[in-house]
C-alpha cells in the first residue's frame, strides 16, 4: 500500500518536472479554504514588498533632491566674474593701497565719462571688488617692466556684479528692492558688449581664507584647520582606543567592573556631541588653560567624541579573529602578549583601520563641539601650527550660512559640496581597506 502511494507520488513529481513546475509547491484547489488562506498570505507579502519599494524610492528621491539642491546652489561658486579695465601701472616703489585705489577709480571714470555725481561714482566704483586693489598691486609687482605703461588687466568684480552676471538677481523687481542699480546694470551690459566681462574658474575659493567680501572668501584656511584638528584627534584617539580595546577584549577578566566599563563605553558612543564640547570647554580651556580656538583643543575634544566609537570598532575586529588562531599560537609556546601582538592584532588591523577612518569621518563633519570651544572665530590667515587660532570647514559653513549677504549662500552650498565629497572619499577609502586587507576564515 505504501509502496503504491510512493510510486504515485513519484509519477506526479516526474510530470511536474517535465512541465517545468516546482514539484514541492503545494497548490490546493481554488475553492478550498487553504487556497483562500494562501491567497491572503501572498497578497500580504506583495503589499509588504510594495511598501519596501516605496520606502526605498522615497529615500532615493530625497537624496537626489538634496544633492540637486546643493549642486544647483553651489556650482556657481566655482566660477567668478572678472572685468577688464585699462590702467596705467605704477612703479612698485610708488604704489601703495590708496594709490592703486585711485588708479582704478580713474580708469573706471575714463571708461564711463558720462558718469557724474557722487552717488553714481560710488556705484561705479562698486563694480569691482575690494580685492581688485591687491590684484592690481600684485600684477604690478610681477611685471615691473610694464611700469608707466597703459595695460588692460582683468580684475575681480564685486559680489553684486557677479550675482547679476550669473543670473541670480531678480531684475523684474524695482530698483529699490535689489542691490544692483540700473546704472550699474547699464555699465555691466556696456562692458559685456565690449568683451570686457568674463567668467573664469574660481581658484580663489580654494586658495583664500575667510573674508568680509563674499567674492574673496575661500575655504583654504578652514581646510588647513580641519587637517590639523583631525591629526590631533587621530594621534590622541587611535592609540588610546586600540589599547583600551586590546585590554578589554584580550586581557581584562570578566567581572562587574569591566562590565560597568563596557556599558559606559557603549553609552558614551550615543551621547550628543555637544556634551563633549562642554567637557572640552571645562577641562582643556577652563582647567588647563590651553589656547582657545586652536586645533590642539579642537582635536583633543573630537578625540573624546570618537574614542568610544574606535574602542567598539576595535573590539569587534578583535573578536572576529577565530579562537583557533589563539589556540594554535598557544600550542606553539607563544605567550599571551605574543599571541595578541603577533597574531590577533595583525589579523584584526583591517577592521580596526576601517572603524578608525569612519570615526575620523564623523569627527570631520562635527560642528557643535567646536562651537563650544570657540573655533568660530573670523580667521583669515592659515594656521601654521596646532596652537594657532583656526577654524574648520563645518564651522566655516555655519558662519557663511549665518551671514546676511546673499552672495554667501552660494559659498555655503559650495563648501557643503566640498565637505560631502571629502566624506564620500573617506568612506570609499575605508571600504577599500576593508575589502583589500580583509581575511576570510
C-alpha positions in Angstrom: 0.0 0.0 0.0 2.7 2.5 1.0 4.8 1.3 -2.0 2.0 2.1 -4.4 1.4 5.5 -2.8 5.1 6.3 -3.2 5.0 5.3 -6.9 2.0 7.6 -7.5 3.8 10.5 -5.8 6.9 9.8 -7.9 4.9 9.9 -11.1 3.3 13.2 -10.1 6.7 14.7 -9.3 8.1 13.5 -12.6 5.2 15.0 -14.5 5.7 18.3 -12.8 9.4 18.3 -13.6 8.6 17.6 -17.3 6.2 20.6 -17.3 8.9 22.7 -15.6 6.9 23.2 -12.5 8.2 23.2 -8.9 7.3 19.7 -7.6 7.5 20.8 -4.0 4.9 23.7 -4.2 1.6 22.6 -2.9 -1.3 24.1 -4.8 -4.7 23.3 -3.3 -7.9 23.6 -5.3 -9.2 27.1 -5.9 -12.4 26.6 -4.0 -10.8 25.2 -0.9 -10.2 27.2 2.4 -6.5 26.6 2.1 -6.4 28.3 -1.3 -8.0 31.4 0.1 -5.6 31.4 3.0 -2.6 31.2 0.7 -4.0 33.9 -1.5 -4.4 36.2 1.5 -0.8 35.4 2.7 0.7 36.1 -0.7 -1.2 39.4 -1.0 0.2 40.5 2.4 3.7 39.6 1.2 3.1 41.6 -2.0 1.9 44.6 -0.1 4.9 44.4 2.2 7.2 44.3 -0.8 5.4 47.3 -2.3 5.8 49.3 0.9 9.6 48.4 0.9 10.0 49.5 -2.7 8.1 52.7 -1.9 10.3 53.5 1.1 13.5 52.9 -0.9 12.2 55.1 -3.7 11.3 57.9 -1.4 14.7 57.7 0.2 16.4 57.9 -3.2 14.1 60.8 -4.2 15.0 62.7 -1.0 18.7 62.1 -1.6 18.5 63.2 -5.2 16.6 66.3 -4.3 19.2 67.1 -1.5 22.2 66.7 -3.9 20.4 68.6 -6.6 19.7 71.5 -4.3 23.3 71.6 -3.1 24.8 71.3 -6.5 22.5 73.8 -8.2 23.0 76.3 -5.4 26.8 75.8 -5.1 28.1 75.1 -8.6 28.1 78.8 -9.4 30.6 79.5 -6.6 33.3 77.6 -8.6 33.1 80.4 -11.2 33.8 84.1 -10.7 33.3 87.2 -12.8 36.1 89.4 -13.9 36.1 92.9 -15.5 38.8 94.1 -17.9 39.9 97.7 -17.5 42.7 99.8 -18.9 45.1 101.2 -16.4 48.4 102.9 -16.3 50.6 100.9 -13.9 52.6 102.5 -11.2 56.2 101.6 -10.3 56.4 99.1 -7.5 58.2 101.7 -5.3 55.4 104.3 -5.9 52.4 102.1 -5.5 50.5 101.8 -2.2 46.9 100.8 -1.5 45.5 104.3 -1.8 47.4 104.9 -5.0 46.1 101.8 -6.7 42.6 102.6 -5.4 42.7 106.0 -7.1 44.2 104.4 -10.2 41.3 102.0 -10.5 38.7 104.8 -9.9 40.3 107.0 -12.6 40.3 104.1 -15.0 36.6 103.4 -14.4 35.7 107.1 -14.8 37.7 107.2 -18.0 35.7 104.1 -19.2 32.4 105.9 -18.4 32.9 109.6 -18.9 29.2 110.4 -18.7 29.0 109.3 -15.1 28.7 112.3 -12.8 27.5 112.9 -9.2 28.9 111.4 -6.0 26.3 108.6 -5.8 26.7 107.4 -9.3 30.5 107.5 -8.9 30.3 105.3 -5.8 28.0 102.9 -7.7 30.6 102.8 -10.5 33.4 102.1 -8.1 31.4 99.2 -6.6 31.6 97.3 -9.9 34.9 96.0 -8.8 35.8 94.0 -5.7 37.9 95.4 -2.9 40.3 92.7 -3.7 41.0 94.3 -7.1 43.4 96.7 -5.4 45.6 93.7 -4.2 45.3 92.0 -7.5 46.5 95.1 -9.4 49.3 95.7 -6.9 50.4 92.1 -7.3 50.2 92.4 -11.1 52.4 95.5 -11.0 55.0 93.7 -8.8 55.1 90.7 -11.0 55.5 92.8 -14.2 57.9 95.7 -13.3 58.7 96.2 -17.0 55.2 97.5 -17.5 55.6 100.4 -15.1 54.2 103.7 -16.5 52.5 101.9 -19.4 48.8 101.6 -20.3 47.7 97.9 -20.0 44.5 96.1 -19.8 44.1 94.0 -16.7 41.4 91.5 -15.6 40.2 92.3 -12.1 37.6 90.6 -9.9 34.1 92.0 -10.0 32.1 92.8 -6.8 29.6 90.3 -5.4 26.6 92.2 -6.9 28.0 92.2 -10.4 29.0 88.5 -10.0 25.5 87.6 -9.0 24.0 89.7 -11.8 26.2 88.1 -14.5 25.3 84.6 -13.1 21.6 85.5 -13.3 21.0 85.3 -9.6 19.3 88.7 -9.2 15.6 89.1 -9.9 15.7 92.0 -12.4 11.9 92.2 -12.5 12.0 93.8 -9.1 12.0 97.5 -8.6 15.4 99.1 -8.4 14.9 99.9 -4.7 14.3 96.2 -3.9 17.5 94.9 -5.4 21.2 95.6 -4.7 22.3 96.4 -8.2 21.1 99.7 -9.6 20.0 100.4 -13.2 23.2 102.5 -13.7 25.3 99.5 -12.7 23.4 97.2 -15.0 23.9 99.6 -17.9 27.6 99.7 -17.2 27.9 95.9 -17.0 26.0 95.5 -20.2 28.2 98.0 -22.0 31.3 96.2 -20.8 29.8 92.9 -21.8 29.2 94.3 -25.3 32.9 95.3 -25.5 34.0 91.8 -24.4 35.3 93.2 -21.1 33.4 90.8 -18.9 34.3 87.1 -18.5 33.6 84.2 -16.2 36.6 82.1 -15.1 37.2 79.2 -12.7 37.3 80.5 -9.1 40.7 79.3 -7.8 40.4 81.8 -5.0 37.7 79.7 -3.4 40.4 77.0 -2.8 43.3 79.3 -2.1 41.9 82.1 0.1 40.7 82.2 3.6 37.6 83.8 5.0 36.7 87.4 4.1 34.1 90.0 4.7 33.6 90.3 1.0 31.8 87.2 -0.4 33.7 87.3 -3.8 37.0 87.0 -1.9 36.1 84.3 0.6 37.6 80.9 0.4 37.9 77.6 2.3 41.7 77.2 2.3 42.1 78.3 6.0 39.2 76.1 7.1 40.7 73.1 5.3 44.1 73.6 6.9 42.4 74.0 10.3 40.4 70.8 9.8 43.5 68.9 8.8 45.4 70.0 11.9 42.3 69.2 14.1 41.9 65.7 12.6 45.6 65.0 13.0 45.5 65.8 16.7 42.3 63.8 17.2 43.8 60.8 15.4 47.0 61.0 17.3 45.1 61.0 20.6 42.2 58.7 19.9 43.9 56.0 17.9 46.5 54.6 20.4 44.2 55.1 23.4 41.2 53.5 21.6 43.1 50.5 20.3 45.0 49.9 23.6 41.7 50.0 25.5 40.1 47.6 23.1 43.0 45.2 23.4 42.9 45.2 27.1 39.2 44.8 27.4 38.9 42.1 24.8 42.1 40.1 25.5 43.4 40.7 29.0 40.6 42.0 31.2 38.8 39.5 33.4 35.1 39.3 33.1 33.7 40.8 36.3 31.3 43.6 37.4 34.0 46.3 36.9 34.8 45.5 33.3 31.0 45.1 32.6 30.4 48.6 34.0 33.2 50.0 31.8 31.8 48.3 28.7 28.3 49.7 29.5 29.7 53.2 29.9 31.6 53.0 26.7 28.5 52.0 24.8 26.6 54.8 26.4 29.3 57.4 25.6 29.1 56.4 21.9 25.4 57.6 21.9 26.0 60.8 23.9 25.2 64.1 21.9 28.3 65.6 20.5 27.7 69.0 22.2 28.3 67.3 25.6 31.8 66.6 24.6 32.2 70.2 23.6 31.2 71.2 27.1 33.6 68.7 28.5 36.5 70.2 26.4 35.5 73.7 27.5 35.6 72.9 31.2 38.7 70.7 31.2 41.0 71.9 28.4 40.2 75.6 28.5 39.0 76.5 32.0 41.1 74.0 34.0 44.3 73.5 32.0 44.2 77.0 30.3 45.0 75.7 26.8 44.9 78.1 23.8 41.4 78.9 22.9 40.1 78.4 19.3 43.1 76.2 18.4 43.4 73.0 16.5 45.0 71.4 19.6 41.9 71.9 21.8 39.6 71.1 18.9 41.4 67.8 18.1 41.5 66.7 21.7 37.8 67.5 22.1 37.0 65.5 19.0 39.2 62.7 20.3 36.9 62.3 23.3 34.0 62.1 20.8 35.4 59.4 18.6 37.2 57.4 21.3 34.2 55.2 22.3 33.5 54.6 18.6 37.1 53.4 18.0 37.0 51.2 21.1 33.8 49.5 20.0 35.0 49.0 16.4 38.4 47.7 17.5 36.8 45.2 20.0 34.5 43.9 17.2 37.5 43.4 14.9 39.5 41.6 17.6 36.6 39.3 18.5 36.2 38.3 14.8 39.5 36.6 14.8 38.8 32.8 15.4 39.9 31.2 18.6 41.7 28.6 16.6 44.4 31.2 15.9 44.9 31.8 19.6 44.9 28.1 20.4 47.5 27.4 17.6 49.8 30.2 18.9 49.5 28.9 22.5 50.2 25.4 21.3 53.5 26.6 19.8 54.5 28.1 23.1 53.7 31.8 22.5 52.9 34.0 25.5 49.7 36.0 25.8 51.4 39.2 24.6 52.9 37.4 21.7 49.6 35.9 20.7 47.9 39.3 20.8 50.5 41.4 19.1 52.0 38.9 16.6 48.7 37.2 15.5 45.4 38.7 16.7 46.3 42.4 16.2 47.7 42.0 12.6 44.7 39.9 11.5 42.2 42.4 13.0 44.0 45.5 11.8 41.9 46.0 8.6 38.7 46.1 10.7 40.3 48.4 13.2 41.5 50.8 10.5 38.1 50.8 8.9 36.5 51.8 12.2 39.1 54.5 12.8 38.6 56.0 9.4 34.8 56.1 9.8 35.2 57.7 13.2 37.5 60.3 11.7 34.9 61.0 9.0 32.3 61.5 11.7 34.6 63.9 13.6 35.4 65.8 10.3 31.8 66.8 10.0 31.2 67.8 13.6 30.3 71.4 14.4 28.7 71.6 17.9 31.8 70.5 20.0 34.0 73.1 18.1 31.5 75.8 18.7 31.7 75.3 22.4 35.5 75.7 22.5 35.4 78.9 20.4 36.6 77.7 17.0 34.1 80.0 15.2 36.4 83.0 15.1 37.0 85.0 12.0 40.3 83.5 10.7 41.8 85.0 7.5 45.4 83.6 7.6 46.0 79.9 7.7 47.3 78.5 11.0 51.0 77.4 11.0 50.6 75.1 13.9 48.1 73.3 16.2 48.3 76.1 18.8 47.4 78.9 16.4 43.8 80.2 16.2 42.0 78.2 13.5 38.6 77.1 12.3 37.2 74.1 10.5 35.2 73.5 7.3 31.9 72.7 9.1 32.3 75.9 11.2 33.1 77.9 8.1 29.8 76.6 6.6 28.0 77.6 9.7 29.4 81.1 9.7 28.6 81.7 6.0 25.1 80.4 6.4 24.6 82.9 9.2 25.9 85.8 7.0 23.4 88.4 5.8 24.9 88.8 2.3 23.1 86.8 -0.3 26.3 86.1 -2.1 27.4 83.9 0.8 24.6 81.5 0.0 26.4 80.0 -3.0 29.6 79.9 -0.9 27.8 77.9 1.7 26.4 75.4 -0.8 29.8 75.1 -2.5 31.5 74.4 0.9 28.9 71.8 1.7 29.6 70.2 -1.6 33.3 70.1 -0.9 32.6 68.6 2.6 30.4 65.9 1.1 33.0 65.0 -1.5 35.7 64.7 1.2 33.4 62.5 3.4 32.5 60.3 0.4 36.2 59.7 -0.4 36.9 58.9 3.2 34.1 56.3 3.3 35.3 54.9 -0.1 38.8 54.6 1.3 37.5 52.8 4.4 35.6 50.4 2.1 38.7 49.8 0.0 40.8 48.9 3.1 38.1 46.5 4.4 37.9 44.7 1.1 41.6 44.8 0.2 43.0 43.5 3.5 40.1 41.6 5.0 41.0 38.0 6.0 38.4 35.3 5.1 38.3 32.4 7.6 
